[in-house]
């Protein structure tokens, strides 16, 4: 598997990524992660109640298995 890793700063909520030739005209998976920890993210304390944990994660985790033809609204 080939990968490209780059750290860039977004401008007005957008990124411009120049791809090498081997990535032209193919379907790609894009993953966006912050390069540094974000300080103002909400920290949720650990919960021992399973129902609270499920309620907190509802909608975050996708239903698996999925294919490229699935979509979530």
N, C-alpha and C positions, 0 to 999 in steps of 0.2 A: 504494500500500500504506500502510495506517495502522499506527501502532505506538504503544505506551505504554511509556515508560521510567520506572522508579522505582527508587530505592535504599532498601531496607528492611533491618532487622535481623531475623533469624529468632528465634523464641521456641520453645524445645524442639523444634527441627528443623522448624518449620512457618512458613509465611507466609500472611498474609491479604491478598488483593489485591482492591480495589474496582474493578470494571470500568465504563467509561463505557457508556451505553446502546447505542452502535453495535456493541459486542462481546457483547451479550446473546444467548443461544440460538444461538450459532454455534460451530463447531469452531475451536479456537485452538492455535497452536504456542507452547509455553512453553520459554524458554531461561534457565537459571540460571547466572550467572557471579559470581565474587567481585568486590566493588567495589574491593578492594585486593589486592595480591599476597599470597599465603599463604606465610609464611616457612618452614614446616616441610615443604613439598612436596619429594619426592625429586627431585634433579637427576640426570639420566642423562647421562653424558658422551657426546659424539658417537662414533659407531661407524662404521668404514670397512667392516666386514664386513656384507655384505648379509643373510646368514642371521641374524645377531644382531639386526639391525634388524627383520626380519620377525617374529622370535620375540618381540621387545619389543612390537610393535604388534598382534600377534595378539589378536583379540577386542575391540580398541578401535574399529577402523573397521568400520562396517556394510557388509554386502554390498549393492551398488547394482546396478540400480535397485530401489527399493522403493516400496510404495504404503501407504496408510493401513491396509490390511488385513493387512500383514505384521506379524509379531511375532517377537521374539527371546527365547528362554528362557535 
